[in-house]
């Protein structure tokens, strides 16, 4: 999973390099963001990092007492159409999501739609940073997965156990959140996209991969990382919300049996 997130930057740079003149006049902002956002995120998190660790421990230790009953209830409902939907959304947070997310950004550079470009770049970058933060937290907490232990509160820091927080949940919310924030003023239906990462989070519980508190923490990492980057990008250069843009429709879709986002762009 970590390897797949690191490959994100390869696809990002390739997309910038092969883009045509349609987006070339503005694309320098992506290289600038790629070079500066990491340090900005560190400055945002760094001073409060110990407090976040204490908060995480304070959240998961008492909350773990309700993990088992919630896990059991979710798994009882993992049948029929619910199971099909959860299995579909589960892939949104997996390694297979990297290529489509990078591909959407690459395709956006073939248009002059700055909002589309910024939303897709932010989605891609949020995926990379949320993945890095989640990986570090997994190492630090070393929580056993429910498939490995019936006791919810087994933590062995730096042991290689990686249940807390959920990487799939973090990735799914990191991918989707920028799309919601960029397009919510254009259509309130953008909020419906949150059904996708929510499904991913529930799927991780239903499939016995994570405790409920794992997916709550992972979802928070993905959401707040994406929100920070989105706000930063929207405020840069006067924000893209006031820039000329094409008409874009965003909707969930399936490509070769895998979930993804469909972007319909009208160039007129």
N, C-alpha and C positions, 0 to 999 in steps of 0.2 A: 504493500500500500504506500509506504513512504517513497519507494522507488518511483512509483507511478506519479506521485505528486511532484517529485523533483523533475520528471520529464516534462511537466507543464511548461517550464520556462523554455525548454527547447522548442516546443511547438509555438509558443508565443513569439519568440524571436524569428522563427522561420516565417510565421504569418506576417510579421512586420516587414521582413526582408523581401517577400515576394509580392507584396501588395502593389497595386497599380496607382497611377496618379490620382485616381478618384478619391483616395484617402490620404495621399502622400503629403498634402499641404499641412495636415494636422497630426500626422502619426508620430511626430517627435515627442508629443506629450506622453505617449505610451512608454517610450524608453525613459523619459524623465520620471514618470511614476514608478516604473519598475526599479529605477535606481534609488528613489527616495522613500517609497512607501514602507520598506522594511524598517528603516531607521525611525520613521515616524511612528510606526506601530510599537517599536521597542520603547520609544520615549513615552508612549501612551501607557504601556503595560509595565515597563521596567521598574519604576519607583514603587509600584503597588504589587509587584510580583509576590513578595512574602505574604501580603494580605490575601491575595487570590488563593495561594496555597492553603492558608489557614481557613479561608472561607470554604474552599473545596472540601477540605477534611471535615470541617464543621457541618457541611451540608450532607456529605455522603454517609458519615458514621451513624447519626441518628436516623436518617432516612432509609438506611439499609434495612431497618426493622420492618419496613412495609414493602420492601422489594419482592420478597417471596410471594406474598398473596397477590400482588399486582401481576407478577410474572405468570402465576398459575391462571389467573382470570383471563389475561390476554391470550394465553396459549389455548384455553378452552374455546375461545372465539375464532381461532385460526382455522376456519373451514370455508368451503364454498366460494362465493364471489369475493368475500373478504380476503381469503387466502390468495386468490388470484391477483387482487389489487396489491396486496402487500408484497407478494413475490415480484411483481412488476416494478414497484417503487423501490424495492430493496437495491436494485442495480444502480439507482441514481447516485448512491453514495459509494459505489465500488470503483475499482480501477478502470473499468470499461467506460466510465463517464468522462475520463480525461480527454480522450480523442475528440468526442463530439463537442465538448465545451471549447476546446482549442479550435476545432474546425469552424464553429459558429463565429468566433472572433476573426479567424482568417477570412471567412466569407464576408463579414461585415466591412472589411477593408476594401472590398470591391464596390462598395456603395459610397455615397457622400453623406450618409445618415450618421451624424455625430452621436446622437443619443444611442442608436443601435451599437455603434462601435464602443462607446464608453461603457454601456451596460454589459456587453459581452466581455470586454477586457476586465472589468471589475469582477465579474463572475469567475473568470479564469484565475485572476490574481488572488481572489478571496479563497478559492479552492486550495491554492498553493500554501498560503499563510495559515489557513485554518488547519490544514494537514500537518504543518510543521508544529504548530502549538499543541495539537492533539497528540502527536507522537511524543513530544516532550513530557506531557502530562501522563501518558501511559507509562513511560519509563519511571517517572517519579512515584506514582501510586502503586503500580504493580498488582492490581486487583485481579483475582481469579474470575474467570468467566463462569456463568451458571452451569455450563456443560462440564466444567472441571471441578466444581465444588457445590455442595448443597447449602453451605453456610455463606451468607451474603457478605460478611465483613472480614474476609481473608485478604489482607494486603501485604505484599512483600516487595517493597521498593527496589527497583533495578533488578528484579528477578526475571524479567521477560514476560510476565503475565500482563495482559494488555486489555482488560475489560473496561477500565475507567480512564478516560471517557470514551464514548463511542465515536470511532473515526468515520463510520458511514453516516451517522447523524450529522456530524460536523460538516462533512463534505456536502451533503445534500442541502443543508441550509445555506452554506456558503455559496453554492451554485445558484440557488433560486432567489435569495434575498435581494441581490442587486436588481434583478428584473422587476421585482415587486416595487422597489423604491423608485426606480427610474420611470415606471409606467403607471404608478398608482394615481397620479393626477390626471392622466389621460383617460383611464378607465378603472373604476373601482373593482372590476373583475380581476385585476392583476393580483389582488389578495388571494384569489382562489388558487393561485399557484402554490401557496403554502401547503395545500393538500398533498403535494408531492413529497416534500421532505418530511412532513408529518407521517406519511405512510412509511417512509424509510425508517424513521425512528421506531414506530410500532413494529415494523417487520423484524427489527433486530431483537426485540423482546420475544416476539412470537416464534422466531426461529432459534431461540435459546442461545443467542450469541451475546446478549448483554442484559444486565440488570436494568430496571427502569431508571434508577438514578444515573446510570451510565449514559443513557440516551438523552436525559434532560441536560446533563453537563455538556455532552457533545453538541447538542442542538444550540445551546447557549454560545458555545465557542464559535460555531459556524455563523450564527446570526449576528453576533456583536462584532466579529471580525469583518464580515461583509458590510455591516452598517457603517462601521468606522471608515472603511475604504470608499464606500459609496459617497458618504458625506464629504470626504476629502476631495474626491474627484469632481463631484458636482459643484463644489465651491471654487475649484481651480479654473482659471481663465474665464471667470464669469459664469461657470457652470454650463452644461450642455442643454439644460432645459429650455434656454432661450435661443438656441442655435437652430438653423434650418434643418429640417429632417424629413425623411420620407414617411409615408404611412406604413406602420408595422403592426402585424398581428402576432401575438405570442400564444402558443397553445401546446399542451402535451401531445406527444405522438409516439409511435413505435417504429423503430428502424431495425430491420432484421431481427425482430423479436425482442429488441432491447428498448427501454424507455429513453426518451429524450425530449428536447424542446424543438418545436417547429416554429420557424420564423418566416412569415409571409411578408415580403417587402414589395411595395408598389413604387416603381421608379418614376412614375408620372407626377 
